[in-house]
Amino acid sequence: MAEGTRDNSDFEAAAARAEQLRGTIARHDELYYVQDSPEIEDHEYDALLRELAGIETEYPELLTPDSPNMRVRGAPRTEFRKIVHDTPMQSLDNALDRDELAAFFERAKKSIGDGGGAWVCEPKIDGLAVSLIYDDGLLMTASTRGDGLVGEDVTQNIRTIKSLPLRMKRPHSGKIEVRGEVCMAREDFAELNRSREESDLPLFANPRNAAAGSIRQLDHRVTASRNLKIFLYHVNDAPSLGIDSQHGLFRWLEDEGFPIHGHDRLCRSDDEIYQYLEEWSRVRFDDSINTDGVVIKLDSMPARERLGSTSKAPRWAIAFKYPPEEKQTRILDIEVSVGRTGALTPTAIMEPVKLSGTTVQRASLHNQDEVDRKDVRVGDTVWIHKAGEIIPEILRVDLTARTGDEIPFKIPETCPACGAVAVRFPSEAAVRCVNRSCPAQLQENLWHFVSRDCMDINGIGEKLIRQLTETGLVKSVADLYELSVEMLTGLERMADKSANKLVSAIEESKSRPFYAVLNALGIRNVGKKTARDITERFRNIDALTGASDEELSNLTGVGPVIAESIRRHFADEHNMSVVARLRGYGVNMEAGPENFSNVTPTAAFEGRKFVFTGELSAMTRGEAERLAETLGASTSGSVSKKTDVVVAGANAGSKYNKALSLGLEIWDEAMFLEKINEATK
């Protein structure tokens, strides 16, 4: 329709919808790129972008500078130092079917001709894009994509990825920038979520989400524990290194010792490209790395120069995205299991169906609210998929298939394991069994207590736990420390040698670090990392149980929710009885000794407000804070005009930068230790 004859009502409706879409997309950008907590699937997000692009194409005057289609999405976090990319880290345009892919090839061939069109296909890894700077062959900095122009400094965390070389194989002078994707293998993702579920921590939605959250940890020790992977696929200014093709670039990366995914293929015709797409659509589910499509790149570097880029994406590459795999099946039953916190969790039992490479028969329904929201009933025909191509999830009910014989589901009012009344507490979605003697809870609590990140007691498996609880030998985790060889040899498959080894392992566990013991107590929302943070501040169980809500809430890594969980746990007589018994048996209830003797308040510290940032080599940050407080200082987690001194260790970030901008007094670790020595003479 010509401009002069355009229907104003249509234009106004389009303008209103475009504004709404920009706001919705911005919100999901924040959830996905910054908070690592997406609420919608990728294909739903892509649909929003495509709808907005369609409006902006029809009405070009509605294309605004803040449109998601004008920039690469994501913003750097304020907790990390910012790094400006030498050249922007662009995103890729998407093709969702063969028609869109054919249109892309047609546009490219108009510019380069049919003769320059060899292409490289490589799996599209679902991870977090990063840039690595090597200077004279050494890894110097690493940053996230951020908003495409400015990223986040994650150098220390990247260094924890064992497959990444810290030094290139061959000597190189000058700076080389390599780009790739940080990701997490399916099995590591499953193990991480299992561990988080045991600690009552929120689960990651998919491996990409887990990888992004892991690489953005302020404590690189947490990142190191996540077993991240990295695969490289791009080198900035590759021709200056004698690289003239994408196929040659992958071989160069291999020669330099960089990890590549290894499933790239040089394709010399459209038929070969489509054959690759078909093959990878089948075999990708057998790969340990989650991939959601295929990236197709023009092989020739000189030809790429002729094609160039838009402000958002290169014209020489495109991402072909596979549609999410959804299948129908039927719900045969809904079972309820009881976790270690007493939560009653409904699980759908379904007719077996092959999905994303595996046979699926079970899918968690999480809680009654989720069951009601989706209106899932026994006997229903449902559509299912795998969230992140890993976790089976019921998407929706096929209402057209209902016969009227379907049975609505309600979580029972009594615990299926012990028959006690089940209760739903205010502000909680879960219904819980509150019976302390519930065998299902006890077994889950014991399994957590003896696990590697807790008391690490070798020789106790699930079968033995069932025997110990069913025979009544163990009615509390504390009862483990009363077990004798004689008591154990009466159990199935427990000979004298095995019983002696187990009793010795239980005895050895008494010396586990205080943070491990605290983790083992099973306080809701408190996992290994939080337990470490807590015990750096509260050095023994008495200091922790006597801490005020304010003292707990102000602790780094502990907010109001965790503080309330700790308070509730230790306000419970049963829990305190367990603590008392464990201490009586000799289980370690205090952190290691610190040499804070012979210190008195001094002018360098007394009455002054300190902030610590970065990594200290002589002690942990928590130990440094306590030492400063012993000398008369107060400490804070944030820098402000009221801060007197900022102690900056290695890899200090935004707090250091803010201290500089405010003109505050800044000490390095050497000066801090010198002041400590002066105070302790």
C-alpha positions in Angstrom: 0.0 0.0 0.0 1.4 3.4 -0.9 2.4 5.8 1.8 -0.3 8.3 1.0 -3.1 5.7 1.1 -1.9 3.7 4.1 -4.6 2.8 6.6 -3.7 4.8 9.8 -5.4 2.3 12.0 -3.2 -0.5 10.7 -0.1 1.6 11.2 -1.1 2.5 14.8 -1.8 -1.1 15.6 1.6 -2.1 14.1 3.4 0.6 16.1 1.7 -0.5 19.3 2.6 -4.2 18.7 6.2 -3.3 17.8 6.6 -1.3 21.1 5.1 -4.3 23.0 7.5 -6.7 21.3 10.5 -4.6 22.0 9.7 -4.5 25.7 9.0 -8.3 25.8 12.2 -9.1 23.9 14.2 -6.8 26.2 12.8 -8.6 29.2 13.7 -12.0 27.8 17.2 -10.7 26.9 17.7 -9.8 30.5 16.6 -13.2 31.7 18.6 -15.1 29.2 21.9 -13.2 28.8 22.3 -11.5 32.2 20.4 -13.6 34.7 20.8 -16.9 33.0 17.2 -17.7 33.8 15.2 -18.0 30.6 11.4 -18.3 30.8 10.7 -19.4 27.2 12.2 -21.8 24.7 14.5 -20.6 21.9 11.9 -21.2 19.2 9.4 -19.0 21.1 12.0 -16.3 21.4 12.9 -16.5 17.7 9.2 -16.2 16.8 9.0 -12.8 18.7 12.1 -11.5 16.9 10.7 -12.6 13.5 7.4 -11.0 14.2 9.1 -7.7 15.1 11.3 -7.9 12.0 8.2 -8.4 9.8 6.6 -5.3 11.2 9.8 -3.3 10.7 10.1 -4.5 7.1 6.6 -3.5 6.3 6.9 -0.2 8.2 10.5 0.9 8.0 9.8 4.1 10.0 9.1 1.9 13.0 12.7 0.6 13.0 14.1 2.3 16.1 17.8 2.5 17.3 16.9 0.4 20.3 15.3 -2.4 18.2 16.7 -5.9 19.0 17.2 -6.3 15.3 19.7 -3.4 15.3 22.1 -4.8 17.8 23.6 -8.0 19.3 21.7 -8.7 22.5 23.1 -8.9 26.0 24.8 -6.5 28.4 27.9 -6.9 30.6 27.3 -7.6 34.2 28.4 -4.9 36.6 30.3 -7.4 38.9 33.0 -7.8 36.2 35.5 -5.5 34.7 34.5 -4.4 31.2 36.6 -5.3 28.1 36.0 -3.5 24.8 36.3 -5.9 21.9 38.8 -4.9 19.2 36.2 -5.9 16.6 32.5 -6.4 17.4 31.3 -10.0 18.3 28.4 -10.3 15.9 25.5 -12.7 16.0 24.3 -14.8 13.1 21.1 -14.6 11.1 18.9 -17.7 11.3 17.2 -20.0 8.8 14.4 -22.2 10.0 13.7 -24.2 6.8 15.1 -25.0 3.4 13.3 -22.1 1.7 15.0 -19.6 3.9 18.4 -21.3 3.5 18.0 -21.3 -0.3 17.2 -17.6 -0.2 20.4 -17.0 1.7 22.5 -19.0 -0.8 20.9 -17.1 -3.7 21.8 -13.7 -2.1 25.4 -14.9 -1.5 25.9 -16.3 -5.1 24.8 -13.0 -6.6 27.8 -11.4 -5.0 30.4 -14.1 -5.3 29.2 -16.2 -8.2 28.7 -19.9 -8.3 32.4 -20.6 -8.6 33.3 -19.3 -5.1 30.8 -21.2 -3.1 32.4 -24.0 -1.1 30.9 -24.0 2.4 31.8 -25.4 5.8 29.1 -26.9 8.0 29.7 -27.2 11.7 27.4 -28.0 14.6 25.8 -24.9 16.3 27.0 -25.4 20.0 24.4 -24.1 22.5 26.8 -22.3 24.8 28.2 -18.9 25.7 30.4 -17.0 23.1 33.8 -15.9 24.4 36.8 -14.0 23.1 40.3 -15.1 24.0 43.4 -12.8 23.6 46.8 -14.5 23.3 49.8 -12.2 23.4 53.1 -13.7 22.3 51.4 -17.1 22.5 50.2 -16.7 26.1 46.6 -16.5 27.1 46.2 -13.0 28.6 42.5 -12.1 28.7 39.1 -13.7 28.1 35.8 -12.0 27.9 32.2 -12.8 27.2 30.4 -11.4 24.1 28.3 -9.0 26.3 26.5 -6.6 24.1 28.8 -7.4 21.1 30.9 -4.3 21.7 31.8 -4.6 25.4 32.1 -7.9 27.3 32.9 -9.1 30.8 36.3 -10.1 31.9 36.2 -13.8 32.8 39.9 -14.5 32.4 40.3 -16.3 35.7 37.3 -18.5 35.1 38.3 -19.4 31.6 41.7 -20.5 32.8 40.0 -23.2 34.9 38.9 -25.0 31.7 41.4 -27.8 31.4 41.1 -28.4 27.7 42.1 -24.9 26.9 45.9 -24.3 26.4 47.3 -21.5 28.4 50.2 -21.3 25.8 49.9 -21.9 22.1 51.9 -24.8 20.7 54.0 -22.8 18.3 55.7 -19.5 19.1 53.8 -16.4 17.9 54.7 -12.7 18.3 52.0 -10.1 18.9 48.3 -10.5 19.7 46.0 -13.1 18.4 42.2 -13.2 19.1 40.5 -16.6 19.1 36.7 -16.9 19.6 34.6 -19.9 20.5 31.9 -21.3 22.8 31.9 -22.3 26.4 29.5 -25.2 27.1 28.7 -28.1 29.4 28.4 -31.8 28.5 25.0 -33.4 29.0 26.3 -35.7 31.8 27.9 -32.9 33.7 24.8 -30.9 33.4 22.7 -33.7 34.8 25.2 -34.2 37.7 25.2 -30.5 38.5 21.4 -30.3 38.6 21.3 -33.5 40.8 23.7 -31.8 43.2 21.7 -28.6 43.2 18.4 -30.4 43.8 19.9 -32.2 46.8 20.9 -28.8 48.2 17.4 -27.3 47.5 18.9 -24.9 45.0 17.2 -23.8 41.8 17.9 -26.0 38.8 19.4 -24.8 35.6 17.1 -25.0 32.6 19.6 -26.4 30.1 23.4 -26.9 29.6 23.7 -23.4 28.0 22.2 -21.8 31.0 24.5 -23.8 33.3 27.6 -22.9 31.4 26.7 -19.2 31.3 26.1 -19.2 35.0 29.3 -21.1 35.7 31.6 -18.9 33.7 30.1 -15.8 35.4 30.9 -16.9 38.9 32.9 -14.4 41.0 34.6 -17.3 42.7 36.7 -19.2 40.0 36.8 -22.2 42.3 33.1 -22.7 41.6 33.7 -22.5 37.9 36.5 -25.0 38.2 34.1 -27.5 39.9 31.7 -27.3 36.9 33.9 -29.2 34.4 33.2 -26.8 31.6 34.2 -27.4 27.9 35.3 -24.9 25.3 35.4 -25.2 21.5 37.0 -22.7 19.2 35.9 -21.8 15.7 37.1 -18.3 14.8 40.3 -16.3 14.6 40.2 -12.6 14.1 42.3 -11.4 11.1 43.0 -15.0 10.1 44.6 -14.1 6.7 47.4 -12.3 8.5 48.3 -15.8 9.9 48.3 -17.3 6.4 44.8 -18.8 6.8 42.6 -18.3 3.7 39.7 -20.6 4.4 37.4 -21.8 7.3 38.4 -25.4 6.6 42.1 -24.3 6.9 41.2 -22.3 10.1 40.0 -25.5 11.8 43.1 -27.3 10.9 45.2 -24.4 12.2 43.4 -24.4 15.5 44.0 -28.2 15.8 47.7 -27.7 15.1 47.9 -25.0 17.8 46.3 -27.3 20.4 43.0 -25.5 20.6 39.9 -27.7 21.2 37.5 -27.8 18.3 34.2 -29.7 18.2 35.5 -31.8 15.3 32.4 -32.4 13.3 33.0 -29.7 10.7 32.7 -30.7 7.0 33.7 -29.0 3.8 30.7 -29.1 1.4 31.1 -28.2 -2.3 27.4 -28.3 -3.3 24.0 -27.5 -2.0 23.2 -31.3 -2.0 26.2 -31.9 0.3 25.1 -29.2 2.7 21.5 -30.6 2.9 23.0 -34.1 3.4 25.0 -32.8 6.3 21.9 -31.2 7.8 20.0 -34.4 7.6 22.8 -36.5 9.1 23.4 -34.1 12.0 19.7 -33.9 12.8 19.9 -37.6 13.7 23.4 -38.1 15.2 23.4 -34.9 17.3 21.6 -36.6 20.1 24.4 -39.1 20.5 26.9 -36.2 21.0 27.7 -35.2 24.6 27.5 -31.6 23.7 24.1 -29.9 23.2 23.7 -28.5 19.7 20.5 -26.8 18.4 21.4 -26.4 14.7 24.2 -26.1 12.1 26.3 -23.1 11.3 27.1 -22.8 7.6 30.0 -20.5 6.6 31.5 -19.5 3.3 34.8 -21.3 3.2 36.9 -18.7 1.3 38.2 -15.8 3.4 38.7 -13.5 0.3 35.1 -14.2 -0.8 33.9 -13.3 2.7 35.5 -9.9 2.3 33.4 -9.3 -0.9 30.2 -10.2 0.9 30.9 -8.1 4.1 28.5 -7.8 7.0 25.4 -5.9 8.2 25.5 -4.0 11.5 24.2 -7.2 13.1 25.6 -10.2 11.3 28.0 -11.4 8.6 26.5 -12.0 5.1 28.8 -15.0 4.6 27.3 -17.2 7.4 24.0 -18.4 8.6 22.7 -20.6 11.4 20.2 -23.3 10.4 18.2 -24.1 13.5 16.4 -27.4 13.9 12.8 -27.2 15.1 12.3 -28.5 18.7 11.4 -32.2 18.7 7.9 -32.7 20.1 6.1 -36.0 20.3 2.8 -37.3 21.6 2.4 -40.0 24.3 -0.2 -41.0 26.9 -0.1 -40.7 30.6 -0.5 -44.0 32.3 -0.2 -42.9 35.9 1.1 -40.1 38.2 3.3 -41.2 41.0 4.4 -39.2 44.0 7.9 -39.4 45.5 9.2 -37.9 48.8 12.5 -35.9 48.8 14.9 -35.3 51.7 13.2 -32.0 52.6 9.8 -33.8 52.6 8.6 -32.4 49.3 6.0 -34.5 47.6 6.8 -34.5 43.9 4.4 -35.8 41.2 5.9 -37.7 38.3 4.1 -38.6 35.1 4.5 -42.3 34.0 4.0 -42.4 30.3 3.9 -44.8 27.4 7.5 -45.1 26.2 8.4 -42.7 23.4 11.7 -42.1 21.5 12.7 -38.5 22.0 16.0 -36.7 21.2 17.8 -40.0 21.0 16.5 -41.8 24.1 13.4 -43.6 25.3 11.3 -41.4 27.7 8.8 -42.9 30.2 8.9 -40.4 33.1 8.6 -36.6 33.4 8.5 -34.6 36.6 5.3 -32.4 37.1 7.1 -30.6 40.0 4.1 -29.6 42.1 0.3 -29.3 42.2 0.4 -25.7 40.7 2.1 -27.1 37.6 -0.3 -30.0 37.3 -3.3 -27.5 37.6 -1.7 -25.0 35.2 -1.4 -27.6 32.5 -4.5 -29.5 33.5 -2.7 -32.8 33.3 -4.8 -35.9 34.0 -4.2 -39.6 34.1 -5.1 -41.0 30.7 -4.4 -37.8 28.9 -2.6 -37.6 25.5 0.1 -35.1 25.9 2.8 -33.4 23.8 6.3 -33.7 25.3 9.8 -32.5 24.5 13.2 -32.4 26.3 14.0 -29.0 27.8 17.5 -28.2 26.6 17.2 -31.6 24.8 17.9 -33.3 28.1 15.1 -33.1 30.7 11.7 -34.6 29.6 8.9 -32.1 30.0 5.2 -32.1 29.3 4.4 -29.2 27.1 0.6 -29.4 26.9 -2.4 -31.7 26.8 -4.1 -32.6 23.6 -7.6 -31.7 24.6 -9.0 -33.0 21.3 -8.0 -36.5 22.3 -10.0 -36.5 25.6 -12.7 -39.1 26.0 -14.1 -38.1 29.4 -12.5 -41.1 31.2 -9.4 -39.1 32.2 -8.8 -38.8 35.9 -7.8 -35.4 37.5 -4.8 -35.6 39.9 -4.4 -34.1 43.3 -1.3 -34.6 45.5 -2.4 -36.7 48.5 -3.1 -35.1 51.8 -0.9 -37.7 53.5 2.6 -38.8 52.8 2.8 -41.9 50.6 5.8 -43.1 52.5 4.7 -42.8 56.1 1.0 -41.8 56.1 1.7 -38.5 58.0 -0.2 -35.4 57.2 1.2 -33.4 54.2 1.3 -29.6 54.6 1.8 -26.7 52.2 3.5 -23.8 53.9 2.7 -20.2 52.9 4.7 -18.9 49.9 5.9 -22.4 49.0 4.7 -24.4 45.9 5.7 -27.8 47.4 3.5 -29.9 49.7 5.7 -31.4 52.4 5.6 -34.3 54.8 6.6 -33.0 58.2 7.1 -36.3 59.9 10.7 -36.4 61.2 10.7 -40.2 61.1 9.5 -40.5 57.5 11.5 -43.4 56.0 11.7 -41.7 52.5 13.1 -38.5 53.9 15.5 -40.3 56.2 16.9 -42.3 53.2 17.3 -39.2 51.1 18.9 -37.3 54.1 21.4 -40.2 54.7 22.3 -40.3 51.0 23.1 -36.6 51.1 24.9 -36.8 54.4 27.4 -39.5 53.2 27.9 -38.0 49.7 31.3 -36.8 48.4 30.6 -33.0 49.0 29.5 -33.7 52.6 30.9 -36.4 55.0 32.3 -38.4 52.1 31.8 -41.8 53.7 32.9 -44.5 51.2 31.0 -47.8 51.3 27.5 -46.6 51.9 25.2 -46.9 48.9 21.5 -46.7 48.4 20.9 -50.4 49.1 22.8 -50.3 52.4 20.9 -47.1 53.3 17.6 -48.9 52.8 18.8 -51.8 54.9 20.0 -49.5 57.7 16.6 -47.6 57.8 14.3 -50.6 57.3 16.0 -52.6 60.1 15.8 -49.6 62.4 19.6 -49.4 62.9 19.6 -45.8 61.7 16.8 -43.4 62.5 18.9 -40.2 62.2 22.2 -39.3 60.5 23.7 -39.2 64.0 23.0 -42.9 64.4 25.7 -43.7 61.8 28.3 -42.9 64.5 26.9 -45.6 66.8 27.2 -48.4 64.2 29.6 -51.2 65.2 31.1 -54.1 63.2 28.8 -56.5 65.1 25.7 -54.5 64.1 26.7 -54.3 60.4 27.7 -57.9 59.9 24.1 -58.9 60.5 23.1 -57.1 57.3 22.8 -58.7 53.8 26.2 -58.9 52.0 28.1 -57.3 54.8 31.1 -59.5 55.9 33.6 -58.7 58.6 36.0 -57.1 56.2 33.4 -54.8 54.7 32.0 -53.9 58.1 35.4 -53.0 59.4 36.2 -50.8 56.4 32.8 -49.0 56.8 33.3 -48.4 60.5 36.8 -46.9 59.8 35.3 -44.7 57.0 32.7 -43.4 59.4 35.3 -42.7 62.0 37.5 -40.9 59.4 34.6 -38.6 58.4 34.6 -37.0 61.9 37.6 -34.9 60.8 35.9 -33.5 57.6 36.1 -29.7 57.3 33.5 -27.7 59.1 32.0 -26.4 55.8 31.5 -30.0 54.6 29.8 -30.9 57.9 27.5 -27.8 57.6 26.7 -28.9 54.0 25.9 -32.4 55.3 23.3 -31.0 57.8 21.0 -30.5 54.9 19.9 -26.9 55.6 17.6 -25.8 52.8 19.2 -23.6 50.2 22.7 -24.2 51.6 25.0 -26.0 49.3 28.8 -26.5 49.3 29.7 -23.0 48.1 27.4 -21.3 50.6 28.6 -23.5 53.4 32.2 -22.4 52.6 31.1 -18.7 52.7 29.3 -19.2 56.0 32.2 -21.0 57.8 34.7 -18.4 56.7 32.7 -15.9 58.7 31.3 -18.1 61.5 34.2 -20.2 62.6 32.3 -22.7 64.8 28.8 -24.1 65.2 28.1 -22.0 68.3 28.9 -18.7 66.4 26.6 -19.8 63.6 23.6 -20.9 65.7 23.9 -17.7 67.7 24.2 -15.3 64.7 21.4 -12.8 64.2 19.4 -12.5 61.0 21.2 -9.2 60.1 24.6 -10.8 60.5 23.6 -13.7 58.3 21.9 -11.6 55.6 24.9 -9.2 55.3 27.3 -12.1 54.6 28.5 -12.4 51.0 26.6 -15.1 49.2 23.8 -15.2 51.8 20.6 -13.2 51.4 17.4 -13.0 53.3 16.0 -16.4 52.0 19.1 -18.4 53.0 19.4 -16.5 56.3 15.8 -17.5 57.0 16.5 -21.1 56.1 19.5 -21.2 58.5 17.5 -19.5 61.3 14.6 -22.0 60.9 16.9 -25.0 60.8 18.7 -24.2 64.1 15.5 -23.0 65.8 14.2 -26.6 65.5 14.8 -28.8 68.5 15.2 -31.9 66.5 17.9 -30.4 64.3 19.8 -29.0 67.4 19.6 -32.5 69.0 21.3 -33.9 65.9 24.0 -31.3 66.1 24.6 -32.0 69.7 24.8 -35.7 69.1 27.2 -35.3 66.2 29.4 -33.0 68.3 29.3 -35.6 71.1 30.6 -38.3 68.8 33.5 -36.1 67.8 32.4 -34.7 64.5 34.3 -31.5 63.6 32.2 -28.4 64.4 34.7 -25.6 63.9 36.9 -24.2 61.1 40.7 -24.6 61.2 42.6 -22.4 63.6 43.9 -19.0 62.5 46.9 -17.2 63.8 45.1 -14.0 64.9 46.9 -13.8 68.3 48.8 -10.8 69.7 46.8 -8.2 67.7 45.5 -5.0 69.1 43.5 -2.2 67.5 45.8 0.2 65.5 45.3 3.6 63.8 45.6 2.0 60.4 42.5 0.0 61.1 40.6 1.3 64.1 37.3 2.9 63.2 37.9 2.7 59.5 35.7 1.0 56.9 37.4 -1.6 54.7 36.3 -3.3 51.5 38.2 -6.3 50.1 38.2 -7.2 46.4 40.0 -9.6 44.1 42.0 -12.7 45.2 44.4 -12.8 48.1 47.2 -15.3 48.2 48.1 -15.3 51.9 44.6 -15.9 53.2 40.9 -16.0 52.1 39.0 -12.8 51.8 36.9 -13.9 54.8 39.9 -14.4 56.9 41.3 -11.0 55.9 38.0 -9.4 56.8 38.0 -11.0 60.3 41.6 -10.0 60.8 40.8 -6.4 59.9 37.8 -6.4 62.3 40.0 -7.8 65.1 42.2 -4.8 64.6 39.3 -2.4 65.1 38.0 -2.0 61.5 34.6 -2.6 60.0 34.1 -4.3 56.7 31.6 -4.0 53.9 30.9 -5.8 50.6 30.4 -2.6 48.6 32.4 0.5 47.8 30.9 3.9 48.6 32.0 7.4 49.6 32.0 6.2 53.2 34.7 3.6 52.5 38.1 4.4 53.9 40.3 1.7 52.4 39.9 -0.8 49.5 42.3 -3.8 49.7 42.7 -5.0 46.1 44.0 -8.5 45.4 44.7 -10.1 42.0 42.0 -9.7 39.3 40.2 -7.0 41.2 37.1 -5.9 39.3 34.4 -3.2 39.5 35.0 -2.4 43.2 38.6 -1.4 42.4 37.5 0.7 39.5 34.9 2.5 41.6 37.5 3.1 44.3 39.7 4.8 41.7 36.9 7.0 40.5 36.1 8.1 44.1 39.8 8.7 44.9 39.8 6.3 47.8 42.8 4.9 49.6 43.8 1.6 47.9 46.1 -1.0 49.4 47.5 -4.0 47.5 47.9 -7.3 49.4 51.6 -6.5 50.3 50.6 -3.3 52.0 47.8 -4.9 53.8 50.2 -7.6 55.2 52.8 -4.9 56.1 50.1 -3.0 58.1 49.2 -6.3 59.8 52.8 -7.0 60.7 53.1 -3.5 62.2 50.0 -4.1 64.3 51.2 -7.5 65.6 54.8 -6.6 66.6 
